[in-house]
Amino acid sequence: MLKRDTEWLVPNSTFPDWNTERAEQMLLQQHPHPFSPERILQSLVLLQLRFGAVTNPMQEWLSQKSGVALTDIRALMSFYFFLEQDKPPRYHLRLADNIVERHAGLTSLQESLTHRLCSADCRIDTTSCIGLSDHPVSLLVNGFPVTHLGPHNLDELCALIINRVPLQKWPRSWFAVDNRVHHKGPLTSYPYQRGKALTQARGMTGDQIIDRIGEAGLRGLGGAGFPTAFKWHWCKQQAEPVKYITCNADEGEPGTFKDRFYLTEQADQMIEGMVIAALAVGAQAGFIYLRGEYVYLYTHLERCLRRWRDSGDLGQDFDIELHLGAGAYICGEESAMLESLEGKRGIPRNKPPFPGTVGLFGKPTVVNNVETFVCATYILQQGSAAFKNTGNEKSRGSRLHSVSGDCRQPGLYELAQGSSLRTLLELSGAHNTLCAQIGGPSGALFFEDQFDTPLDFENPGRGGSVMVFNKDRSIVNITRHFTRFFRHESCGFCTPCRAGTVALDQLLDQYEHNPALQAKSREDMQELVQLMQHSSHCGLGKTAGLPVLNLLQREPAHEQ
């Protein structure tokens, strides 16, 4: 069995010189066939982690070793935001540029850093979200999180960088990420016993496992809410003997960080859920697609997988590979994630066919997110009734909510499906609240007269991510930030999304700053959003106009 070496994946501020022998040895430690075409993206990611960048000579070497055209490798380099070809600085800072971080003082901190570090061996960038909105202002330094940046530690941070102090010698407390759940429920407090659910599953047929999941009423917790049992049953029914299980751990919605808890605290439950799904559908291999912003969890997850292999529960009839994303929000869409797993650009596929029929490498594939697999383990260990008896008739169970923004206690809250937004706001200590964005930028914006709305599958937003805004905030500024997020994250494949997100941004500026054209701007934005919803290639383009619609539905009742 291959023993993957991840000991070099630690906080680091120096990188070795490019060496082909060292590079090949490192890649072979991670996978027996690192130069196969489907492994090219992972090889690029791992080379960058090892050497700090993937320079032109490195790209040429990889092209020669793999037989993949250099133009195709460069297409990957340009598509994935985190892949770099320039010589790396000693310190690469990526600040989270979410609206929550902006309200917490991001702009002034970024300006101060840029001024004070202008002559240091340092590069300062922003990225949409790093999964740390409950720890504002946060940043990644060479891929590792530094939380709660502010005036109290800005001087020390700059001094460490200016004096070229190795990252390993920085205060360890700076890298601490608090995954504490402020309000627990069944999923976060039950007495999990490693392997118990899997033992239950091994005494059942695949159909019986699927029936158990169906009896519980589990629906996908990644956003769509599709019945999990139906998805598994559809995959199982396919005559193709080769099947796959994929775990989408690419939670890229700004303001979302619940998977960070599961990946850190309940990785075993996630892995066990994937093995149970494999037993149910007859799959031979599984993949965890981990967002690039969570690279600091890579070693932890590999160790968890190794424990399961050492116990004999992985590596025989079914094994799981861990893949790293490289900074592409679109890869959270299931078919774009599959394309990325195949080593390609993450361009969403046309549907149908759906992954259950034609998925990874053209084979039937189950795609679920982290929380869904965790729930599957809970159901097999605790029983269907334990899950079904929580929640409401159409939305069973409970779920974890990521709460950030204007509240006294941002963080994680597990509530039964159907609990009201008002309950969540009260638990988190929100006050003087103007509105809350539910389900990320593509979700719903709820105002005070909507705070009693249940957070479940039957209502807009559906929960999972809750960004709270008090009455000092501007609705137009919030909308503009979300619109620019979609503009930045569009993969550019289809014209309605590529051009539409740019036009929406421009029309929104016109709507705010030119009163004489406000009525016309409103009409044009509504028409453009309808066009994008009906003609965009994938869900990003179809939902990119929702923040604008949320704004227009409330104006002029809620002026900025």
C-alpha positions in Angstrom: 0.0 0.0 0.0 1.3 3.4 -1.0 2.4 5.5 2.1 1.7 9.1 1.0 4.3 11.5 2.4 2.8 14.7 3.6 5.3 15.7 6.2 6.6 18.5 4.0 3.2 20.1 3.9 3.7 22.3 6.9 3.8 26.1 7.4 6.8 27.2 5.3 8.3 30.4 4.1 11.2 29.0 2.0 11.0 26.7 -1.0 13.7 24.4 -2.5 15.2 25.1 -5.9 13.6 23.3 -8.8 14.9 19.8 -9.2 13.4 17.2 -11.5 14.6 14.3 -9.5 13.2 15.7 -6.3 9.9 16.6 -8.1 9.5 13.1 -9.6 10.2 11.4 -6.2 7.6 13.7 -4.4 4.9 13.0 -7.0 5.5 9.2 -6.9 5.1 9.3 -3.1 1.6 10.7 -3.6 0.4 8.5 -6.4 1.7 5.5 -8.3 0.8 7.1 -11.7 1.3 10.9 -11.2 1.9 11.5 -14.9 -1.3 10.1 -16.3 -3.4 12.8 -18.0 -6.2 12.7 -15.3 -3.5 13.4 -12.6 -2.1 16.5 -14.3 -4.0 19.0 -12.3 -3.1 17.3 -9.0 0.6 17.2 -10.1 0.5 20.9 -10.8 -1.1 21.6 -7.3 1.4 19.4 -5.5 4.4 20.8 -7.4 3.3 24.3 -6.4 2.9 23.3 -2.8 6.4 21.8 -2.8 8.3 24.5 -4.9 6.1 27.5 -4.4 5.1 27.9 -8.0 4.9 26.0 -11.3 7.3 27.9 -13.5 7.6 27.5 -17.3 10.4 25.0 -17.1 8.4 22.9 -14.6 5.4 23.0 -17.0 7.6 21.9 -19.9 9.0 19.0 -17.8 5.5 17.9 -16.8 4.3 18.0 -20.4 7.2 15.8 -21.5 6.7 13.3 -18.6 2.9 13.1 -19.2 2.5 13.5 -22.9 -0.1 16.2 -22.2 0.3 19.2 -24.5 1.9 22.2 -23.0 -1.0 24.4 -24.2 -3.4 22.2 -22.2 -1.2 22.6 -19.1 -1.1 26.3 -19.6 -4.9 26.3 -20.0 -5.1 24.8 -16.5 -2.7 27.3 -15.1 -4.8 30.2 -16.4 -8.1 28.7 -15.2 -7.3 27.9 -11.6 -6.8 31.1 -9.6 -4.3 29.6 -7.1 -1.8 28.2 -9.7 1.2 30.6 -10.1 4.1 30.5 -12.5 6.2 33.3 -11.2 8.9 32.8 -8.7 7.2 32.7 -5.2 7.8 35.4 -2.6 8.8 34.3 0.9 5.4 35.3 2.1 2.2 35.1 0.0 -0.7 36.7 1.8 -4.3 36.1 0.6 -6.9 38.2 2.4 -10.5 37.1 2.4 -12.4 39.7 0.5 -16.0 38.8 1.6 -18.5 41.5 2.5 -18.3 40.3 6.2 -14.5 40.9 6.2 -15.0 44.3 4.6 -17.4 45.3 7.3 -14.8 44.1 9.9 -12.1 46.5 8.5 -10.5 44.6 5.7 -9.9 47.7 3.4 -7.9 49.7 6.0 -5.9 46.7 7.0 -5.1 45.8 3.4 -4.0 49.4 2.7 -1.8 49.4 5.8 -0.2 46.1 4.9 0.4 47.2 1.3 2.1 50.4 2.5 4.2 48.9 5.3 5.3 45.8 3.3 6.0 47.4 0.0 9.7 46.6 0.1 9.4 43.2 1.9 9.7 39.8 0.1 5.9 39.6 0.2 2.9 39.5 -2.1 -0.6 40.6 -1.0 -3.6 39.3 -2.8 -7.3 39.0 -2.1 -9.6 36.0 -2.7 -13.4 35.7 -2.4 -13.6 33.6 0.7 -11.3 31.3 2.7 -13.9 29.7 4.9 -13.0 31.8 8.0 -15.7 34.5 8.1 -16.3 33.7 11.7 -12.7 34.8 12.4 -12.5 38.2 10.7 -10.2 39.6 9.5 -8.4 36.4 8.4 -5.9 35.6 5.7 -3.8 32.7 4.4 -0.1 33.0 4.6 1.5 30.5 2.2 -1.8 28.5 2.4 -2.1 28.5 6.2 -4.6 30.5 8.1 -3.9 33.5 10.4 -7.1 34.5 12.1 -8.3 37.7 13.8 -5.9 40.1 12.1 -6.4 43.7 13.5 -4.7 46.7 15.0 -3.7 44.6 18.0 -1.3 42.3 16.0 -0.7 44.2 12.8 2.6 45.6 14.0 3.9 42.2 15.0 2.8 40.6 11.7 4.6 43.2 9.7 7.7 42.9 11.8 7.8 39.1 11.3 7.6 39.5 7.6 10.1 42.4 7.3 12.6 40.5 9.5 12.0 37.3 7.4 11.1 35.2 10.4 10.4 31.6 9.2 6.7 30.7 9.3 7.4 27.8 11.7 8.6 30.4 14.3 5.4 32.6 14.2 3.2 32.5 17.3 1.3 29.1 17.1 -1.8 30.8 18.5 -2.1 32.8 15.3 -2.9 29.7 13.3 -5.6 28.5 15.6 -9.0 28.0 14.1 -12.0 27.7 16.5 -14.4 25.0 15.3 -16.5 25.1 18.4 -20.3 24.7 17.8 -22.1 27.3 19.9 -25.4 25.4 19.7 -25.2 21.7 19.4 -27.7 19.1 18.1 -27.8 15.4 17.3 -25.1 15.5 14.6 -22.6 17.3 16.7 -23.2 15.7 20.1 -24.2 12.0 19.6 -21.7 9.3 20.9 -20.1 8.4 17.6 -18.4 5.0 17.6 -15.9 4.6 14.7 -16.9 1.7 12.5 -20.3 0.9 14.1 -22.3 2.3 11.2 -20.2 0.4 8.8 -20.7 -2.8 10.7 -24.4 -2.3 10.4 -24.1 -1.7 6.7 -22.1 -4.8 6.1 -24.9 -6.9 7.5 -27.3 -5.4 4.9 -27.8 -5.5 1.2 -27.2 -2.4 -0.9 -31.0 -2.0 -1.3 -31.5 -2.2 2.4 -28.9 0.5 3.0 -30.6 2.7 0.5 -34.0 2.0 2.1 -32.6 3.0 5.5 -31.4 6.3 4.1 -34.7 6.8 2.4 -36.7 6.0 5.5 -34.8 8.7 7.4 -35.7 11.3 4.7 -32.1 12.4 4.1 -31.7 15.1 1.4 -28.5 16.5 0.0 -27.1 19.2 2.2 -24.9 20.8 -0.4 -27.7 23.2 -1.6 -30.0 21.4 -4.0 -31.7 19.2 -1.4 -32.1 16.2 -3.7 -33.2 13.0 -2.0 -30.0 11.1 -1.2 -31.6 7.6 -1.4 -32.9 8.3 -4.9 -29.4 9.4 -6.0 -27.8 6.3 -4.6 -30.5 4.0 -6.0 -30.1 5.5 -9.5 -26.4 4.9 -9.4 -26.8 1.3 -8.2 -29.3 0.5 -10.9 -26.8 1.2 -13.7 -25.5 -1.9 -15.5 -21.9 -0.5 -15.7 -19.7 -2.4 -13.2 -17.4 0.5 -12.4 -18.9 3.1 -10.1 -17.5 6.0 -8.1 -18.3 7.9 -4.8 -17.3 11.5 -4.7 -17.4 13.9 -1.8 -17.7 17.5 -2.7 -15.6 19.4 0.0 -15.4 22.5 -2.1 -17.7 24.8 -0.1 -16.9 28.0 -1.8 -20.0 30.1 -1.0 -18.8 33.2 0.8 -19.8 33.1 4.4 -19.9 29.3 4.5 -17.5 27.3 6.8 -19.6 24.4 8.2 -17.6 21.8 6.3 -14.5 23.1 7.9 -15.9 21.8 11.2 -16.8 18.4 9.8 -13.4 18.0 8.0 -11.6 18.9 11.2 -13.7 17.3 13.9 -15.7 14.6 12.1 -13.6 13.4 9.2 -14.1 9.8 10.3 -17.8 10.2 10.0 -17.5 11.6 6.5 -15.1 8.8 5.4 -17.4 6.1 7.0 -20.4 7.6 5.1 -18.5 7.3 1.9 -17.7 3.7 2.5 -21.3 3.0 3.4 -22.4 4.7 0.1 -19.9 2.5 -1.8 -21.4 -0.7 -0.2 -24.8 0.5 -1.2 -24.1 1.2 -4.9 -21.2 -1.2 -5.5 -18.5 1.4 -6.0 -14.8 0.6 -6.3 -13.2 4.0 -5.7 -13.9 7.3 -4.0 -12.6 10.8 -4.1 -12.6 13.7 -1.7 -12.4 17.0 -3.6 -11.0 19.5 -1.0 -11.1 23.2 -1.7 -7.7 24.8 -2.2 -8.3 27.2 0.7 -8.3 24.2 3.1 -4.9 22.9 2.1 -3.9 23.1 5.8 -6.3 20.2 6.4 -4.7 18.0 3.8 -2.3 16.2 6.1 -5.0 15.7 8.8 -7.3 14.1 6.2 -4.6 11.9 4.8 -3.8 10.6 8.3 -7.5 9.8 8.8 -7.6 7.9 5.6 -4.4 6.0 6.6 -6.1 4.9 9.8 -9.0 3.5 7.9 -6.6 1.7 5.5 -4.6 0.3 8.5 -7.8 -1.1 10.0 -8.6 -2.8 6.7 -11.8 -0.8 6.0 -10.2 1.0 3.1 -7.8 -0.2 0.4 -9.2 -3.6 -0.3 -12.5 -3.5 -2.3 -12.8 0.3 -2.0 -10.3 3.1 -1.5 -10.5 6.9 -1.3 -8.2 9.5 -2.9 -7.9 13.1 -1.6 -7.7 15.7 -4.4 -7.0 19.4 -3.9 -8.8 22.1 -5.7 -6.9 25.2 -6.9 -9.1 28.2 -6.3 -12.1 27.9 -8.6 -15.5 28.6 -7.1 -17.3 27.0 -10.1 -15.9 23.6 -9.1 -18.4 23.5 -6.3 -20.9 22.7 -9.0 -21.0 18.9 -9.2 -20.2 18.4 -12.8 -17.5 21.0 -12.8 -16.0 19.2 -9.8 -16.0 16.0 -11.8 -14.2 17.7 -14.7 -11.6 19.0 -12.3 -11.2 15.5 -10.8 -10.4 14.3 -14.3 -7.6 16.8 -14.5 -9.5 19.3 -16.7 -10.7 22.9 -16.4 -13.8 23.0 -14.2 -16.3 23.8 -16.9 -19.8 22.5 -16.0 -21.3 19.8 -18.2 -24.6 19.8 -20.0 -27.3 17.9 -18.1 -28.7 15.3 -18.8 -26.9 12.9 -18.5 -26.6 13.3 -14.7 -23.6 11.9 -12.7 -25.6 8.9 -11.5 -25.6 7.7 -15.1 -22.5 9.3 -16.7 -20.3 10.8 -14.0 -16.6 10.6 -13.3 -14.6 9.2 -16.2 -17.9 8.5 -17.8 -19.0 6.0 -15.1 -22.0 6.1 -12.7 -21.1 8.4 -9.8 -22.6 9.4 -6.5 -21.9 13.1 -5.7 -22.7 14.2 -2.2 -21.3 16.9 0.1 -19.4 16.5 3.4 -22.5 17.0 5.6 -24.6 14.5 3.7 -22.0 11.7 4.2 -21.8 12.6 7.9 -25.5 12.3 8.2 -25.5 8.9 6.4 -23.1 7.6 9.1 -25.4 9.0 11.8 -28.4 7.3 10.3 -26.7 3.9 10.1 -25.4 4.1 13.7 -28.4 5.8 15.4 -31.2 4.5 13.2 -33.6 6.2 10.7 -36.0 7.3 13.4 -33.4 9.3 15.2 -32.9 11.4 12.1 -36.4 11.5 10.9 -37.9 12.6 14.2 -35.9 15.8 14.0 -37.0 18.6 11.6 -40.3 18.8 9.8 -42.3 16.7 7.4 -40.5 17.7 4.2 -37.1 18.6 5.7 -36.0 15.9 8.1 -33.0 16.0 10.4 -30.9 18.9 11.5 -28.1 20.9 9.9 -25.2 23.0 10.8 -25.4 26.7 10.0 -22.4 29.1 9.5 -23.3 32.4 11.0 -21.1 35.5 10.4 -21.3 39.3 10.3 -23.0 41.6 12.7 -23.6 39.4 15.7 -22.0 39.0 19.1 -21.1 35.3 18.6 -20.4 34.3 15.0 -19.7 30.7 14.4 -21.5 27.3 14.1 -25.0 26.4 15.1 -26.8 23.1 14.7 -30.6 23.5 14.5 -33.5 21.2 13.5 -34.6 21.7 9.9 -37.5 24.2 10.0 -36.2 26.3 12.8 -36.8 30.0 12.1 -34.2 32.5 11.1 -35.2 34.6 14.1 -34.2 31.7 16.4 -30.7 31.6 14.8 -30.3 35.4 15.1 -31.2 35.4 18.7 -28.8 32.5 19.5 -26.0 34.3 17.8 -26.6 37.6 19.6 -27.6 39.6 16.5 -29.2 43.0 17.3 -30.4 46.0 15.3 -30.5 43.6 12.4 -31.5 45.0 9.0 -31.3 41.8 7.0 -29.6 38.4 6.6 -28.3 36.7 3.5 -29.2 33.1 3.6 -27.5 30.4 1.5 -24.7 32.5 0.2 -24.8 35.2 -2.5 -27.0 33.1 -4.7 -29.5 32.6 -1.8 -32.1 34.9 -0.4 -32.0 38.2 1.4 -34.4 38.3 4.4 -35.6 41.4 6.1 -37.2 41.9 9.5 -40.7 41.0 8.4 -39.3 37.7 7.1 -37.3 36.6 10.2 -39.9 34.0 11.1 -39.2 32.1 7.9 -38.3 28.5 8.5 -34.8 27.5 7.4 -35.6 24.3 5.4 -35.7 22.9 1.9 -39.1 24.4 1.2 -38.0 28.0 1.6 -35.5 30.3 -0.3 -32.0 30.2 0.9 -32.5 27.0 2.8 -29.9 27.9 5.5 -26.4 26.6 5.9 -24.8 30.0 5.5 -26.2 33.1 7.3 -24.5 36.5 6.9 -26.0 39.1 9.3 -26.1 42.8 8.5 -27.2 45.5 10.9 -29.0 48.8 10.1 -25.8 50.7 9.6 -25.1 48.7 6.4 -25.9 49.6 2.8 -28.1 47.2 0.8 -26.7 48.5 -2.4 -23.1 47.9 -1.3 -24.0 44.4 -0.2 -25.6 43.7 -3.5 -22.7 45.2 -5.4 -20.2 43.1 -3.6 -22.1 39.9 -4.4 -22.5 40.9 -8.0 -18.8 41.5 -8.4 -18.2 38.1 -6.7 -20.1 36.4 -9.5 -18.4 38.5 -12.1 -15.0 37.4 -10.8 -15.9 33.8 -10.4 -17.6 33.3 -13.8 -15.7 30.6 -15.7 -16.3 32.5 -18.9 -17.7 29.6 -20.8 -21.0 31.0 -21.8 -21.8 34.6 -23.0 -25.0 35.2 -20.8 -22.9 34.7 -17.6 -19.6 36.1 -18.8 -21.0 39.3 -20.3 -24.1 39.4 -18.1 -22.3 39.6 -14.8 -20.2 42.5 -16.2 -23.3 44.3 -17.4 -25.1 43.8 -14.1 -22.2 45.4 -12.2 -22.3 48.4 -14.5 -26.1 48.8 -14.4 -26.0 48.6 -10.6 -23.5 51.5 -10.5 -25.8 53.5 -12.9 -28.8 52.6 -10.7 -27.1 54.0 -7.6 -25.3 57.1 -9.0 -27.6 58.4 -11.8 -31.1 59.2 -10.5 -32.3 60.2 -13.9 -31.6 56.7 -15.3 -32.7 54.8 -12.2 -36.0 53.6 -13.6 -34.4 52.5 -16.9 -31.6 50.8 -15.0 -34.1 48.9 -12.9 -35.9 47.7 -16.0 -32.7 46.7 -17.8 -31.4 44.8 -14.7 -34.7 42.8 -14.4 -34.6 42.0 -18.1 -31.0 40.9 -18.0 -31.5 38.7 -14.9 -34.3 36.9 -16.7 -32.1 36.4 -19.8 -29.3 35.0 -17.6 -31.7 32.7 -15.7 -33.0 31.2 -18.9 -29.9 31.0 -21.1 -26.8 30.5 -18.8 -25.0 27.2 -19.1 -24.9 26.4 -15.4 -26.3 27.3 -12.0 -23.7 30.1 -11.5 -25.1 32.2 -14.3 -28.7 31.3 -13.5 -28.4 32.6 -9.9 -25.9 35.4 -10.4 -28.7 37.9 -10.7 -30.5 36.9 -7.6 -28.7 39.6 -5.4 -30.0 42.3 -7.8 -33.5 40.9 -7.7 -33.4 40.8 -3.9 -32.4 44.5 -3.9 -35.1 45.6 -6.4 -37.8 43.7 -4.6 -37.1 45.8 -1.4 -36.3 49.2 -2.9 -37.4 51.9 -2.2 -38.7 50.5 1.1 -35.2 49.9 2.4 -33.0 52.8 1.1 -29.3 52.4 1.5 
